[in-house]
Amino acid sequence: MSWLDNILGEGSDNSNNNSNGNEGSNNSLNDKDIALDMLVGSKFRIEALAKTITETTNPQLRQMLSGQLNMNINEHFRLSDIAINNQWYNVQATPQQQVQQDVKDAESLSQSQQGS
């Protein structure tokens, strides 16, 4: 059972499928969507904590925030590993390749919505 399964609950769809995979339910999110949204949120939390630590003068608060920052970084690494291992996030792609993949994904989504 993966860490994402623990969050999403057992029986979640962990396929590498770029489409939604849920027939008749085009509005539901798949594991890829959730994981990538969680990565974005994680990055924002890390940035906010880092900024707050640099502006904090209270040593106890700074220490507590530093612990939270380290915990968030570790969680981000675990989530990144899941996304990379499931090929939801290609870290080796050039920016041009990433844009091309995003266009393909958008076209696929558009075609699946038109077929409904």
N, C-alpha and C positions, 0 to 999 in steps of 0.2 A: 504494500500500500504506500503510495507516494504522499508527500507532504500536502500536495494539492488535494488528493483524495481525502485527507483528514479535514481540510477546510470545507470542501464541497460535499462531503459525505460519500459513503460507499455507493457504487453504482453510477458514478459520474462517467461521462464519455471522455476517454483519454485518447481518442484517435488523432492521427495527424491530419485529418480531413480539414480542408480549408472552408468547406461549406458548413452550414449549420448542422445538418445531419438529423434534425428533428422534423419529421414529416408533418406538414399541417401546422407547424408552430414556428413561423419565421421570425417571431419577435423574441424568442428566448436566446440567451447567450450560451455559447459553448465554452469549454475549458480554456481554449486559446484566448478568447475575448476577455474572460475573467482574469487569467494570468497576466495578460499584457496590461489590463487596467490596474491590477494590483502592483505591477512593476512601476507604472507611472506614479501611483500614489506613494509608493515606497520612496521613490526618488525625491518627491516633494517633501516628505517627512524628514528625510536625511538632510536635505538642504535647509529646511527650517530649523532643525535642531542645531546644525553646525553654525548657522547665523546667530541663533539665540545664545549659544555657548560663548561666542566671541564677544557678545554684548553684555554678558552677565558678570557682575562684580562679586556676588556672593559665592564664596568658595564651596559651601555645601550644595547650593543649587547647581553650580557649575559641575560638580562631581556627579550629582544625580542625573543631570542632562547628558553628561558624557557616557554614563552607563546606558542610558536610553539610546544614544546615538550608536554605540557599539552593538547593542541588541538589534536595532533597525538595520544596520549594515549587514550583520550576519543573516538576518531574515531575507534581506534583499539578495544576497548571494545565493541562498537556497532557492528562492523563487526564480532567479536568473538561470540557475542550473536546470531547473525543471523546464523552463521555456526553451532553453538551448537544446536540451536532450530530446525534447519532443518536436524539435525543428519548428517551433512557433516563432523563434527569434533567431535570425541568422547574423551572428556577430562578424562573420568573415566577409560578408557582402560589401561591395562598394556602395557609396550613396546612390549611384545611378542604378545598380542592381536592386537596391531596396525600393527605390521609386518604381521601377518596373514591376516588382513583385506586388507592391501596393496597388498599382493600376490593374494588374491581373486579378487581384483579390476583389477590387471594387467592381470590375466587369463581371466577375463570377457572381458576386452578390446581386448585382443589378439584373443579370439574366435569371437567377433563381427567383427573384421577386416578381419578375415579369411573367414567369411560368406559373405563378400561383393563381 
